[in-house]
């Protein structure tokens, strides 16, 4: 029984890396199976199809972040907004494949984007829309949320390029903290 769990997890590990590198459409069940070290049909003992694997990869990455942010205070102060930005940024820095999966889904504009939008993003950011309509707090608005989200995803997605250009690791603790300082300054600017 332990082997089954290990194989299931290994399939998700490999699928996450392949989906992040090549995208959903360009990754096949055979590709995943070969790297796992099993035959293609063996994957179907654990998952219904490739889309099921994709959804399980997303759940493994996004559910913990969703749970943490959901438990946080939403919009009582600019500090609340910064804590959310810091939490989201930290999660993406620890799991850079999240940004890559989002990038591939966005560029493909296919069923993977619909899954991301409907299952994780709309519930995740849903409270922002409601607060933006019902509050006079300047830091709670949809354009600001889109801006911070784009900055986080852009920073994570471009980290390999910046590493080659500047010969530093953008995802190191020091540079992540520097980036968070920039975000904190921007949050205070938005709230003024």
KOLRO-268440 format. One record per residue (C-alpha): residue in one letter; x, y, z; chain. Coordinates in nm, 3 decimals, always signed. Layout:
KOLRO-268440
+------+---------+---------+---------+-----+
! type !       u !       v !       w ! mol !
+------+---------+---------+---------+-----+
!    A !       X !       Y !       Z !   A !
...
+------+---------+---------+---------+-----+
end
This chain:
KOLRO-268440
+------+---------+---------+---------+-----+
! type !       u !       v !       w ! mol !
+------+---------+---------+---------+-----+
!    X !  +0.000 !  +0.000 !  +0.000 !   A !
!    X !  +0.286 !  +0.242 !  +0.080 !   A !
!    X !  +0.418 !  +0.200 !  -0.272 !   A !
!    X !  +0.089 !  +0.323 !  -0.419 !   A !
!    X !  +0.105 !  +0.644 !  -0.216 !   A !
!    X !  +0.469 !  +0.696 !  -0.314 !   A !
!    X !  +0.388 !  +0.643 !  -0.681 !   A !
!    X !  +0.088 !  +0.880 !  -0.661 !   A !
!    X !  +0.307 !  +1.149 !  -0.504 !   A !
!    X !  +0.589 !  +1.089 !  -0.751 !   A !
!    X !  +0.346 !  +1.123 !  -1.041 !   A !
!    X !  +0.235 !  +1.460 !  -0.901 !   A !
!    X !  +0.594 !  +1.572 !  -0.841 !   A !
!    X !  +0.698 !  +1.487 !  -1.197 !   A !
!    X !  +0.376 !  +1.622 !  -1.351 !   A !
!    X !  +0.418 !  +1.952 !  -1.164 !   A !
!    X !  +0.770 !  +1.994 !  -1.299 !   A !
!    X !  +0.671 !  +1.900 !  -1.654 !   A !
!    X !  +0.358 !  +2.117 !  -1.656 !   A !
!    X !  +0.565 !  +2.407 !  -1.520 !   A !
!    X !  +0.835 !  +2.357 !  -1.781 !   A !
!    X !  +0.631 !  +2.275 !  -2.091 !   A !
!    X !  +0.270 !  +2.354 !  -2.009 !   A !
!    X !  -0.030 !  +2.127 !  -1.985 !   A !
!    X !  -0.088 !  +2.074 !  -2.358 !   A !
!    X !  +0.275 !  +1.989 !  -2.432 !   A !
!    X !  +0.302 !  +1.732 !  -2.152 !   A !
!    X !  +0.170 !  +1.383 !  -2.216 !   A !
!    X !  +0.084 !  +1.096 !  -1.983 !   A !
!    X !  +0.369 !  +0.907 !  -2.152 !   A !
!    X !  +0.612 !  +1.190 !  -2.064 !   A !
!    X !  +0.506 !  +1.175 !  -1.701 !   A !
!    X !  +0.519 !  +0.794 !  -1.687 !   A !
!    X !  +0.867 !  +0.779 !  -1.842 !   A !
!    X !  +1.017 !  +1.015 !  -1.584 !   A !
!    X !  +0.833 !  +0.837 !  -1.298 !   A !
!    X !  +0.971 !  +0.508 !  -1.428 !   A !
!    X !  +0.642 !  +0.335 !  -1.503 !   A !
!    X !  +0.451 !  +0.256 !  -1.818 !   A !
!    X !  +0.184 !  +0.500 !  -1.942 !   A !
!    X !  -0.113 !  +0.282 !  -1.846 !   A !
!    X !  +0.025 !  +0.262 !  -1.490 !   A !
!    X !  -0.060 !  +0.628 !  -1.441 !   A !
!    X !  -0.429 !  +0.545 !  -1.484 !   A !
!    X !  -0.417 !  +0.322 !  -1.174 !   A !
!    X !  -0.376 !  +0.644 !  -0.976 !   A !
!    X !  -0.544 !  +0.921 !  -1.180 !   A !
!    X !  -0.839 !  +0.929 !  -1.422 !   A !
!    X !  -0.661 !  +1.133 !  -1.688 !   A !
!    X !  -0.411 !  +1.413 !  -1.743 !   A !
!    X !  -0.657 !  +1.682 !  -1.640 !   A !
!    X !  -0.717 !  +1.501 !  -1.310 !   A !
!    X !  -0.340 !  +1.500 !  -1.250 !   A !
!    X !  -0.329 !  +1.872 !  -1.329 !   A !
!    X !  -0.610 !  +1.947 !  -1.085 !   A !
!    X !  -0.435 !  +1.744 !  -0.812 !   A !
!    X !  -0.109 !  +1.933 !  -0.876 !   A !
!    X !  -0.294 !  +2.264 !  -0.840 !   A !
!    X !  -0.472 !  +2.151 !  -0.525 !   A !
!    X !  -0.143 !  +2.051 !  -0.367 !   A !
!    X !  +0.008 !  +2.392 !  -0.442 !   A !
!    X !  -0.287 !  +2.628 !  -0.396 !   A !
!    X !  -0.500 !  +2.476 !  -0.119 !   A !
!    X !  -0.249 !  +2.547 !  +0.160 !   A !
!    X !  -0.203 !  +2.907 !  +0.045 !   A !
!    X !  -0.578 !  +2.954 !  +0.011 !   A !
!    X !  -0.634 !  +2.823 !  +0.365 !   A !
!    X !  -0.370 !  +3.055 !  +0.516 !   A !
!    X !  -0.496 !  +3.367 !  +0.338 !   A !
!    X !  -0.859 !  +3.281 !  +0.412 !   A !
!    X !  -0.777 !  +3.275 !  +0.784 !   A !
!    X !  -0.613 !  +3.621 !  +0.771 !   A !
!    X !  -0.783 !  +3.952 !  +0.839 !   A !
!    X !  -0.908 !  +4.108 !  +0.517 !   A !
!    X !  -0.880 !  +4.478 !  +0.472 !   A !
!    X !  -0.897 !  +4.627 !  +0.818 !   A !
!    X !  -0.575 !  +4.817 !  +0.755 !   A !
!    X !  -0.295 !  +4.858 !  +0.501 !   A !
!    X !  -0.090 !  +4.628 !  +0.727 !   A !
!    X !  -0.349 !  +4.355 !  +0.663 !   A !
!    X !  -0.304 !  +4.403 !  +0.290 !   A !
!    X !  +0.074 !  +4.386 !  +0.324 !   A !
!    X !  +0.053 !  +4.065 !  +0.530 !   A !
!    X !  -0.151 !  +3.910 !  +0.250 !   A !
!    X !  +0.097 !  +4.029 !  -0.013 !   A !
!    X !  +0.386 !  +3.893 !  +0.195 !   A !
!    X !  +0.213 !  +3.558 !  +0.246 !   A !
!    X !  +0.132 !  +3.520 !  -0.123 !   A !
!    X !  +0.480 !  +3.632 !  -0.228 !   A !
!    X !  +0.645 !  +3.396 !  +0.021 !   A !
!    X !  +0.440 !  +3.102 !  -0.099 !   A !
!    X !  +0.528 !  +3.175 !  -0.462 !   A !
!    X !  +0.895 !  +3.214 !  -0.373 !   A !
!    X !  +0.892 !  +2.874 !  -0.200 !   A !
!    X !  +0.698 !  +2.714 !  -0.486 !   A !
!    X !  +0.802 !  +2.891 !  -0.808 !   A !
!    X !  +0.618 !  +2.634 !  -1.019 !   A !
!    X !  +0.295 !  +2.804 !  -0.911 !   A !
!    X !  +0.381 !  +3.113 !  -1.117 !   A !
!    X !  +0.495 !  +2.899 !  -1.410 !   A !
!    X !  +0.170 !  +2.702 !  -1.411 !   A !
!    X !  -0.027 !  +3.028 !  -1.400 !   A !
!    X !  +0.181 !  +3.169 !  -1.684 !   A !
!    X !  +0.129 !  +2.862 !  -1.905 !   A !
!    X !  -0.244 !  +2.853 !  -1.832 !   A !
!    X !  -0.280 !  +3.225 !  -1.903 !   A !
!    X !  -0.095 !  +3.202 !  -2.233 !   A !
!    X !  -0.287 !  +2.889 !  -2.338 !   A !
!    X !  -0.623 !  +3.042 !  -2.238 !   A !
!    X !  -0.769 !  +2.694 !  -2.228 !   A !
!    X !  -0.940 !  +2.468 !  -1.974 !   A !
!    X !  -0.642 !  +2.501 !  -1.738 !   A !
!    X !  -0.704 !  +2.875 !  -1.710 !   A !
!    X !  -1.072 !  +2.813 !  -1.639 !   A !
!    X !  -0.978 !  +2.570 !  -1.362 !   A !
!    X !  -0.735 !  +2.818 !  -1.206 !   A !
!    X !  -0.982 !  +3.104 !  -1.228 !   A !
!    X !  -1.291 !  +2.921 !  -1.105 !   A !
!    X !  -1.150 !  +2.688 !  -0.842 !   A !
!    X !  -0.875 !  +2.898 !  -0.685 !   A !
!    X !  -0.864 !  +3.258 !  -0.796 !   A !
!    X !  -1.228 !  +3.364 !  -0.783 !   A !
!    X !  -1.275 !  +3.226 !  -0.431 !   A !
!    X !  -0.929 !  +3.348 !  -0.331 !   A !
!    X !  -0.986 !  +3.706 !  -0.444 !   A !
!    X !  -1.363 !  +3.710 !  -0.417 !   A !
!    X !  -1.362 !  +3.905 !  -0.094 !   A !
!    X !  -1.167 !  +4.187 !  -0.264 !   A !
!    X !  -1.448 !  +4.247 !  -0.510 !   A !
!    X !  -1.701 !  +4.258 !  -0.229 !   A !
!    X !  -1.488 !  +4.488 !  -0.013 !   A !
!    X !  -1.407 !  +4.715 !  -0.307 !   A !
!    X !  -1.779 !  +4.770 !  -0.361 !   A !
!    X !  -1.872 !  +4.819 !  +0.006 !   A !
!    X !  -1.589 !  +5.014 !  +0.166 !   A !
!    X !  -1.432 !  +5.355 !  +0.138 !   A !
!    X !  -1.083 !  +5.226 !  +0.232 !   A !
!    X !  -0.853 !  +5.335 !  -0.048 !   A !
!    X !  -0.622 !  +5.035 !  -0.025 !   A !
!    X !  -0.903 !  +4.794 !  -0.106 !   A !
!    X !  -0.954 !  +4.812 !  -0.479 !   A !
!    X !  -0.934 !  +4.572 !  -0.768 !   A !
!    X !  -0.666 !  +4.760 !  -0.968 !   A !
!    X !  -0.428 !  +4.752 !  -0.669 !   A !
!    X !  -0.486 !  +4.381 !  -0.618 !   A !
!    X !  -0.420 !  +4.312 !  -0.987 !   A !
!    X !  -0.103 !  +4.521 !  -0.973 !   A !
!    X !  +0.042 !  +4.344 !  -0.669 !   A !
!    X !  -0.054 !  +4.005 !  -0.808 !   A !
!    X !  +0.114 !  +4.085 !  -1.141 !   A !
!    X !  +0.426 !  +4.208 !  -0.964 !   A !
!    X !  +0.452 !  +3.889 !  -0.758 !   A !
!    X !  +0.399 !  +3.656 !  -1.054 !   A !
!    X !  +0.630 !  +3.861 !  -1.276 !   A !
!    X !  +0.908 !  +3.859 !  -1.016 !   A !
!    X !  +0.883 !  +3.482 !  -0.966 !   A !
!    X !  +0.847 !  +3.400 !  -1.336 !   A !
!    X !  +1.142 !  +3.619 !  -1.433 !   A !
!    X !  +1.366 !  +3.492 !  -1.151 !   A !
!    X !  +1.565 !  +3.253 !  -1.379 !   A !
!    X !  +1.630 !  +3.534 !  -1.630 !   A !
!    X !  +1.733 !  +3.777 !  -1.357 !   A !
!    X !  +1.961 !  +3.513 !  -1.208 !   A !
!    X !  +2.143 !  +3.487 !  -1.541 !   A !
!    X !  +2.159 !  +3.864 !  -1.591 !   A !
!    X !  +2.261 !  +3.970 !  -1.241 !   A !
!    X !  +2.427 !  +3.648 !  -1.118 !   A !
!    X !  +2.220 !  +3.651 !  -0.798 !   A !
!    X !  +1.936 !  +3.429 !  -0.680 !   A !
!    X !  +1.619 !  +3.642 !  -0.681 !   A !
!    X !  +1.450 !  +3.379 !  -0.463 !   A !
!    X !  +1.713 !  +3.395 !  -0.189 !   A !
!    X !  +1.583 !  +3.505 !  +0.151 !   A !
!    X !  +1.774 !  +3.834 !  +0.126 !   A !
!    X !  +1.632 !  +3.936 !  -0.212 !   A !
!    X !  +1.282 !  +3.815 !  -0.125 !   A !
!    X !  +1.295 !  +4.037 !  +0.184 !   A !
!    X !  +1.418 !  +4.329 !  -0.029 !   A !
!    X !  +1.128 !  +4.273 !  -0.267 !   A !
!    X !  +0.887 !  +4.261 !  +0.028 !   A !
!    X !  +1.024 !  +4.596 !  +0.147 !   A !
!    X !  +0.938 !  +4.739 !  -0.195 !   A !
!    X !  +0.588 !  +4.593 !  -0.173 !   A !
!    X !  +0.542 !  +4.739 !  +0.176 !   A !
!    X !  +0.637 !  +5.082 !  +0.046 !   A !
!    X !  +0.390 !  +5.045 !  -0.239 !   A !
!    X !  +0.112 !  +4.932 !  -0.003 !   A !
!    X !  +0.167 !  +5.241 !  +0.210 !   A !
!    X !  +0.160 !  +5.453 !  -0.107 !   A !
!    X !  -0.169 !  +5.295 !  -0.219 !   A !
!    X !  -0.324 !  +5.352 !  +0.125 !   A !
!    X !  -0.235 !  +5.722 !  +0.140 !   A !
+------+---------+---------+---------+-----+
end
